[in-house]
Amino acid sequence: MVEDFRIYQFVPAPFNDLEQVDSIPGDQVCTVYIGGNGIVNEQRATRLGAMVEYEVLRDLWPVPNYVVMYDSLTIAENRPERLVAFSKEGNDVLPRHNMSSAIYMTEKNLDNVFRRKVLPFLVNGDSKAVSKIQFVYDGDSEEIISRLLDKIWQFMEQLNFPFPEILSTVGAVVAHSQPYEDFSPEYPYEMFNKILLPRITNENGMRLPIDTALRRARGINFICLCHGAHVMHVMEQKMTDTMRELGYTPNEIRRVMSQVLVVAFAPSCALGQSKFQFIGFTSAYDHIVDMPNNWIYKYIKENCTKEVIMFNEGSPDWKWNMPPMFLGGRNGNTFVVKQRFKYPNETTGPNKISGDEHNDAHFDPEYGATNDGQLLALLAHNVLINGIRNSFDQDNGFKPMPPIEDLVLNDINDDNTRNIFMKMVVNGNEFMGKVYKYIEDTQQIHMLHSQHIKR
């Protein structure tokens, strides 16, 4: 495995160039763009730096603008270390199109993991989904894998799977089982040392006075896309551990961490658990990202699938209505719209959605072709602008980051955007009510199905 990255400062017009730096000064107000898997050349890194410079920072005085470039990351397809971390944190991870799932297993959690994350696929007759899962064990491999294979074999026999299918599934599980230490890349820890460590230590590596650490943490504003959000999660954990080792109290750690702003487009990470001020922006038609939990993902996917079926049947009412919403707290502090960009849906249907729903993160509303897309871009732009302005407003002592309901505003007296935000909160609550009803109905169906099989 090759792990390498570079930090560049974007040099704006007339040069529009990159200047490589070894680290980012701890007392500097700045933005840092950490992108997805594909930032593998300077041309793309320059484009991302320019996007931030001219779509966000144009509204402000000069702000150092950095881009982290992944030079060569040959980790297996679709970032299994992210999926393993997602599973380890207790979230479900489903197989998705062209993507393997991942399950973190220990001797202690194996029975629960099997019941919640493997058995439902078997009950639905979907052994192919089980074959896609990456089983990651932490502990005695022989004990864990043997118990897992026994459970799978037993239940597939009980569910009357053909013997060749049982044999094939069990073989795939063995082939897809790996130790946890294989999924611990070093590059997020190295990034932490060069980007965040100077925010909490002095030149001698000692802890800073709490007021200084708070102001320094409030001075850095991250912009992430896709896998970059997972990288932030890893750096966050490293920052927590390091601050504890340096002697910061639990309350000081919580206060400092909450002042690091992370604006994440299409975040591929577990949501609703960050100690940073993590604010996500995504669309329901982006089938790559992780939703705050699997039930939200399942509910959205089922409605999108129904759209395709109804369109193919010629129904004039094939569109699923999903208004813009905000899912707060444990659901991710994430703004979700149904669709950011316009496509020829009226003639080709909802199954012809561009990859730009995932890959194209812009902060200029003109780039959002749908009304919802323009709204999402505007809110993300406002959050960044207000976060950076607050970073500069620390001259007379520490001034904490504003709450999300203020970060989204065009200005302090912007009642229109505030009302839009409050409506998105209401939409999110109503949406979660539908998800809870879907969970209840689905679990009842699975329970009846399981009881029928046992009889």
Sequence and secondary structure as in RCSB ss.txt:
>XXXX:A:sequence
MVEDFRIYQFVPAPFNDLEQVDSIPGDQVCTVYIGGNGIVNEQRATRLGAMVEYEVLRDLWPVPNYVVMYDSLTI
AENRPERLVAFSKEGNDVLPRHNMSSAIYMTEKNLDNVFRRKVLPFLVNGDSKAVSKIQFVYDGDSEEIISRLLD
KIWQFMEQLNFPFPEILSTVGAVVAHSQPYEDFSPEYPYEMFNKILLPRITNENGMRLPIDTALRRARGINFICL
CHGAHVMHVMEQKMTDTMRELGYTPNEIRRVMSQVLVVAFAPSCALGQSKFQFIGFTSAYDHIVDMPNNWIYKYI
KENCTKEVIMFNEGSPDWKWNMPPMFLGGRNGNTFVVKQRFKYPNETTGPNKISGDEHNDAHFDPEYGATNDGQL
LALLAHNVLINGIRNSFDQDNGFKPMPPIEDLVLNDINDDNTRNIFMKMVVNGNEFMGKVYKYIEDTQQIHMLHS
QHIKR
>XXXX:A:secstr
    EEEEEEE TTT EEEEES   TT  EEEEE  TT  SHHHHHHHHHHHHHHTGGGSS   EEEEEE     
STT HHHHHHHHHTT     BTTB  EEEE TTTHHHHIIIIIHHHHHTT HHHHHH EEEE S HHHHHHHHHH
HHHHHHHHTT  HHHHHHHHHHHHHTEEEGGGG  SHHHHHHHHHTGGGTB TTS B  HHHHHHHHHTEEEEEE
THHHHHHHHHHHHHHHHHHHHT  HHHHHHHHTT EEEEES  S  S  SSEEEEEEETT  SS  SSHHHHHHH
HHHHHHHHHHHHTT TT       EEE GGG SEEEES SS  SHHHH TT   THHHH    SGGG  SHHHHH
HHHHHHHHHHHHHHHHH  TTS      HHHHT SSTT HHHHHHHHHHHHHHHHHHHHHHHHHHHHHHHHHHHH
HHHH 
